[in-house]
Amino acid sequence: MHSSAEAVRADAGRDFWRGVLAAGGSTSMPRWTRNPIPGIAVHDAALPSELVAASRRLAEELEVPLSAVLLAAHAKVLAALSGERDIVTGYVAGTCLLPCPLTTDAESWRELLLDTHRVEAQLLSHADFPLHKLGRELDMTRPAFETVFDPTGVDVELGEDIVLRLGIAQRGEVLVLRLRYRSDVLDADCAARIASYHLTALELITADLDAEHRQQSLLSAEELDFQREGLFGPRRQLPAMRAHQLFEQR
């Protein structure tokens, strides 16, 4: 009876991971640094205690782990950075690094969070499956992601293909987002902005769970102002001529 149950579990794991790997898809990080310097850098962002308390209350209300709330925020950020609604990130489960396919296609934060929780629960239920063997069988040995979400917060080296690792660490009474990133892809300002996007996503989730998340921006007021005004260059007086007249004049 015991071996039969193990066989059923193994078959279920194989079916699940085969579906994940066969679905394919890859999520890449934007190359934002103007001065690429090979190396690894770290950016820490402490979560405000009120935001942590609100996130914990929300997790209890929906009967999901706090990691699901944080992972939903991570999914929203990756979707914004990549311009894709369906994204793939790495997920640390114990000693395993698993591909985690997520979607932000839901309308409300509530739906997005519950979709994320469902995927996270499925990953963890099949985390002990020998995924690397199945990957070799399917000739899929390279990861389909450049980011890793680590709810354990353990500091480890970035993998060969990993650009950004987001760890959730408890430092005494403080919950900290730790970003380890490749400095030839991102610079310190970009890492700080990405951390800020995560905090904003959490603030939006906890503020109104039933709001339409696609109608909300992760950008700060300063960044929005820069994109709307700063990138247009200096204001100039329009000439009192039509476009073809200007063309003829030149």
N, C-alpha and C positions, 0 to 999 in steps of 0.2 A: 504494500500500500504506500509506503514511504517513497520508494523509487518511482512509483507511478505518479505521485504528486510532484516529485522533482522533475520528471519528464514533461509533465503538463506545464510546469512553471518555465522550464527551459524553452519549450516550444513557444510559449507566450512571449518570452523575452526575445527570441529570435524573430518572431513576426513583428513585434513592436519596433525593434531596431532596424530590421530590414526596411520597414516602411519609412523610418526616419532617414536612413541613408539613401534609399531610392528616390526620395522626394528631392534630394539635392538642394541646390540653392547655396549661395555664399554671401556673407555680409562683410564688407570691407570698411575700414575706417578711412575718413578723409585724410589726405596728406596736407597738414595745415602749417607745418613749420617752414619759415623762410630760410632758416639757417640749420640745415640737417647736420646734427652732430651724433655720430654713433655712440650709443651708450644707453643706460637705463636710469630713469629719474623717478622720483616719488613725489606725490602731492597728497597731503592729508587734509580732509575737510570734516570738522566736527559737526555732527547733526545737533541743532538746537534741542534742548531737553523737551520743550513743548511739542516739537515736531515728532520726536521719538515717542512721547506719551500718546499723541494723537494716532500715530501709526500702530502702536500696540493696541489701543482701544479698537481701532478699525479691524485689526486682525482677529481680536477676540469676538467682535460683533459678527464677523463673517465666518468665524471658526476656521481660519486659515493660519498658517505660521507667518511670523513677521517676515521671513525670507521671501514669501510670495508677494508681499506688498513691495518690498525693495526690488524684487525681480521685475515686477510690473513697471516700476519707475525706470528701471534699466532698459526694458524693452521699448518704452516710449522714447527714451533718449537715443537709442540705436536707430530706431525708425526715423527720428528727426535728422540724425547725422547722415544716414545712408539714403534718405528719400524713399525708402521702401516700407511697405506695411508689414511684410513678412520678413522676419530677420532670424538669424541663427547666431547664438552666442555659446561659448563654452560654459559648462556648469561643473563646479567642483562638488563631488559627492564622496566624502571620505578621501580615499587615495585615488579615486577615479576622476578623470576629466571627460565629461560627456557632452556631445553635441545637444544643444537645447533649442529646438525650433519654436519660435513664438510668433504670434500674430497680433497686430494692433488694429485689425479690421473692425473690431467692436466699436459701437457708437459711444457707449458710456464708460467711465472709469470702472464702474462696478463690473460690467461685462469683461472688460480688459483684465481686471484683476482675477476674476473667477476663471477665465480662460488660461491665464498664466498659472494659477494654482493647479488646475487640472494637469497641465503639461508637467509641472514640477513634480507632482505626485506620481505621475506615470514614470518619469525618469528615475525617481528614487526607488520605485517598486521593482525596476529592472536594472538597477545600478550594478548588481553583482554578475550580470551576464558578460561573458568574455567578448566584448565588443570588438577588440582589436583583431580577433580571429575572423569574425564576420566581415570586418573591413577588408582583410586580406583576401577573403573568398570573393568579395565583390569588387576587388581591385580599387578600393577606396581607402587609401592609407593616409592621405593628407587631410588635415582638419578643414572644415568648411567655414571657419570663423577666425577672426583676428582679435576678438575680445573674449575675456573670461570673467564670469561672475562667480565670486567665491564667498559664500555665506559663512565660511569658517574663519575667514580673515587671517589665514596662515601666510606668512611671507615666504614665497618661494621664487625661484628664478623664472623669468618669462620663457615660454617655450620658443622654439625656433621661428614659428610663424605667428606668434602672438604679439600684438601691438600694444594692447591695453588690458590690464588685469584689475578688476574692481573688487577689492576685499572689504568685507564688513567686519570690523573689529571692535571689541569692547575694551576700552581703556579706562579702567576704574568705573566711574559712574557715567562715562561719556561713550557714545556710539560714534565711531569714526569711519568715514569712507576713505579708504586708502587706494589711490590710483598709482600703479606701477606701469610705466609706459616707456616706449622706445623714443629717445630724443631725436632720432633721425626721421621720425614721422610726426610727432607732436612736440610742441615746445611748452614751456611752463604756463604761459598765458592760456593756451588752448586747453591744457589739462585742468586749469582752474575753472575755465568756462564749462567744461564737461561735468566737473563736479557740481558746479552751480546748477546745471540743467537737471541733475539728479535730485537736488534739493527742491528745486521748483516743481518737478513732477510729483514728489511726495507731498508738497504743500497743496497742490491742486487736487490730488487724490483724496487727501484727508479733509479738504475744505468742502467739497461737494462730490460725493461718490457717484451721483447720477448725472453729472454734467457731461456734455459731449466733448470728449477729450480732444478730438480733431479740430475743434474750434478754439482751442487754447494754445497759447505759445509758451515755449520754455525760455524765451529770450528775456533778459532783463530790460528795464526801461532804457538804460544807457545803450545797450547793444541794439535795440530796436531803433533808437534815435540815430545811431551811427549808420545803420543799414539804410534807413530812410533818407537821411540828410547827408551824412559824412561821405558816403560813397559816390554821391552825385557830383562832387567837386564844388568849386566856388560858383555862386550865383552870378549870372551875367545878364545885362540888359539885352533883350532880343532886338535885332536890327529891324528897321522899318522897311524891310524888303521881303519878297517871297523867296522860297527855296530856289526856284529856277533862276531868279535874278541874281542871287548870290552865287550860284553855280556859274552863270555866264560871266559874272564879274571876275571870278577867279580864273 
